[in-house]
Amino acid sequence: MSSKGKNGGLGPSLSEAAGFSLLELLVVTAIVVILAALMLPALSDAKAKAGSTTCASRLRQIGLALTMYTSESQRYPPLADRRSPDLCFHKLYPYYPVRCTNASWNCPIYVANKGILSESLVRSNSVGISYAYNDVGIVSGWPDCPRSIFALQLGLGHLPMDSKKDLAVAAPSEMYAVADARAETFGRGIAGGIKMSVWLFDAYSYFTGAETPPPHAQGYNMLFCDGHVALVKRRDYLYPPRSATHWNSDNQPHPEAWAPTNLWAVQQ
């Protein structure tokens, strides 16, 4: 014969039926923790891919502005101009009306890592921004670089007198124009420099911080002179035997302009 519960009906009471044992709660909690641990890497990868995609989109906008600038002036903007405090990216503002120190202009990964965005630092120290400009090519002003080599002017231009005419770039689809900046630690954040550099980071450190890892899957998003964007792995980007032609407007490696191997950022 069936027994009556405390509620006068058959079977256990509602409170008894709805309860969970301690063991059941522990099992459910363990399952939730395991599932969360399995999902975290996927979520982290998805977030990183989204950040890289957004970064590439912003570089394409810079590329469109750069194309419009060169179409009107028939030359690339110089990195700096002694007659004006404006730098290369400031000159693109009429074609891409977002300030280069605005978070929405910069790489979202750089911003998320507490990257410095400072108009005053950019203008005075060329630091405080997430993207860098290929102003002097493979030369990149390595320490003790002879004046004769530095005068080669292989990049898009450091000063107005050096700025390359658009038709002077031999292979626009292969030449680097703008890249994710190589950043260094700065206080509790990071600081990116506006000048692209290929050699050992210590030679370019504006402060005293250590170089941070590449922002995207061990590489940097790269805008080429023809406007397309691609991810370039650090091991290729910073190794002259593989990348030198991409730095230079004549699409030649110019090994005579390379720094001594002890100053190479990538040794292999």
N, C-alpha and C positions, 0 to 999 in steps of 0.2 A: 504494500500500500504506500502511495506517495505521501510524503510529509508536507505539511504546510509551512510556508515561510512566515517571517514576522509580519508580512503585509497581508496575511490571511489567504494568499493564493498558493498555488502550487509552486514548488521550486524555490530557489534562493531569493532573497530580497533584492530590490533594485540596487542598493548600496553595495551589496555583496557581489552582484553580477558585474557592476561597472568598475570594480577595483582591479588594480594590477599588483602583482607581487613585486618585491624588491628585485628579485632575479630578473623578471621580465623587463623592468625599467632599465636595469643595467645592460641587458642585451640590446634593447632598442637604442640606448645612448651610445653603445659601442658601435652599432651599425651606422648611426648618424655620423659619428666621428670618422669612421673609415671612409664613408662616402664623401664627406667633406674633404678629407685628405686626398682622395683620388681626383676630386674636381678642381682643387686649387691650382695644380700645374696647368690644367687646361684653361682655367680662367685667366691665369697669369699670362699664358701664351697668347690668348685672345686679346688681352689688354695691350700687350706689347705689339702685336700685329696691327691693332687699331691705331696705336700711336705712330707706328712707322708709316701706315697708310696716310694718316693726316699730315705727317711731316712731308711726305712725298707730294701731297696735294699742294701744300704751301710752297714748296720749292717750284712746282710747276707755275704757280702764280707769279713767283719771282722771275721765272723764266720768260713768261709772257711779257712782263714789264721790261725785262732786259731786251727782249726782241723789239719791242716798240721804241725803246730808247735808242738802240743801235740803228733802227730803220730811219729815225729822224736825224740822228747826228752822224751816221755812217761810221761810228766808232764806239768802242765799249767805254763805260764810265771808268775813270781812274779811281783807285782806292781812296786817294786823298787829293786835296787841292789847296795849295798854300794861300790862295786868294779867298777861300771860304772854309768854314768849319765843317761843311757837309762832307760826308764820306760816300762811298759808292752806293750804298743802299738808300741813303737820303735822296740821292739824285733820281731814284726810281719812284719816289712818292707820287708824282703826277700820274703815273701809269698804274700804280698799285697803292691806293690811298689808305694804307695802314702803316702806322709808325713802326720802324724796325725794332723798337724796344717795347712794343705792345705784345702781350702774351699771345694774342691770336695770330701774330705774324711769325712767331718762333716755333721751333720744334716742341711738341707737347711733352716729349720725354725729358727734354732739357728743363722745361718749366716744372714738371712734376718732381724732378730731382733738385728743386730749389735753386734753379739756375738764376744767376744775376741778370737782370735786365735794367741797364743803367745808361741813360742818354749821356750823362756827364763822363762816365768811365769809357764809353765807346768813343767819344770825341777826343778825350785826353789820353787814354791808354790803349785804345783799340780793343777793349775788353768789356764784356757785359752784353753778350749777344750769342745766339745759338748757331748762326750760320757764318761761314768764312768765305772769302773771295780770293780767287787765284790771281793775284796781282803781279807776281814776278816769276811764276813758273817753277821749274825744278830747282832753280838757284836758291830761293827762299832764304837768302841772307844768312847762311850758316856761319858760325863763328870763324873769324879770320879769312873769310871769303875774299879773294883778291878783287880789287875794284874792277879789273878788266872782265872778270866773270860776272860780277853783279851787273855790269853794264850791258849784258847780253839782252836784257828785257825780253824774256821768253814768255811772260804771262800776259794778262789782259791790260796791265798798266798800273803802275804805282802812282805816278803823277800825270797831269794832263799831257805833258810832252811825250809820255811813254804809252799812252792809251792806244790800243790796237784798233786799226780800222777793221770793220766787220769782214771785209774781203781778205784781210791778212791772216785770218785763221784758216789754216790749210785743211783741217778736217774737223768741222764744227761738231759732228756727231761723236767724235772721240776725245775732244778736249774738255777737261774739267773747267767749270765756270764758278760754281758755288757748291759748298759741301757742308754737312754737319761739322760744326767746329770741334776741334780737339780741345776738350775742356780740362780744367784742373780744379782740385779742391780749393775752396775759398771759404773759410769760416765753417759754418754748418751747411753751406751750399756748394755750388760749383760755378766756375766762370769760364765762358767761351771767348776765344779771340777772333777778331774779324779777318785776320790774315791766315790763309791756308799755308801750312808748312808740312814738309815731308820728313824732316830730319828728327833726331833725338829730341824729345820734348823738353828736356832740361835746358836746352839751348834757347828755348822760346818762352819759358815760364815767365809770366809777367809778375807773378807774386812768388810764393815759395811752396805752392801746393803740388801734390802728386797728380800725374795725369790720370783721368778717369777712364773707365772702359768705354768702348764704342757704344753709341746709344741704341743701335739696332742689330741684334743677332750677330755680334762680333764684326759689325761693319758700319759704314756711313752712307746715308742717302746722298746721292751726287746728282747735281744738275749739270748737264753738258751744254755746250754752246748752242746746239741746235734746239734746245728746249726739252729734251727728254730727260727723265729721271730714272736712275737705277741704283740699286744697293751695291756698293763696292766693299768687299771684305778688307779688313785692316791689313791682312797679310799680303794683299795685292796692292792696295792703295799706297802703303808706306814702304814699299820695296822697289827701289829704282829700276832694277832690271826688268820688272814687269809693268811698271807704271810710268816711266819717265816720258814716253811719247805723249801720254795723255795730259801731262802738265804743260806742254810747250805748244805755242801757237803754230810753229812750223811742223809739228808732228814728228820731230826728230828727238832722239834720246839725249843728246848732248852730254855724254859721259864726262867730258872735260869740266862740266859745271857741277858734278856730283861732289858732295862732301866726302871726307875720308870715311871709310867704312865704320870706324868706331863711333861716328855720329849718326849712323843709320838707326831709325826707330825700329825697324824689323830686321833681324839678323838671321839669315838662313841661306 
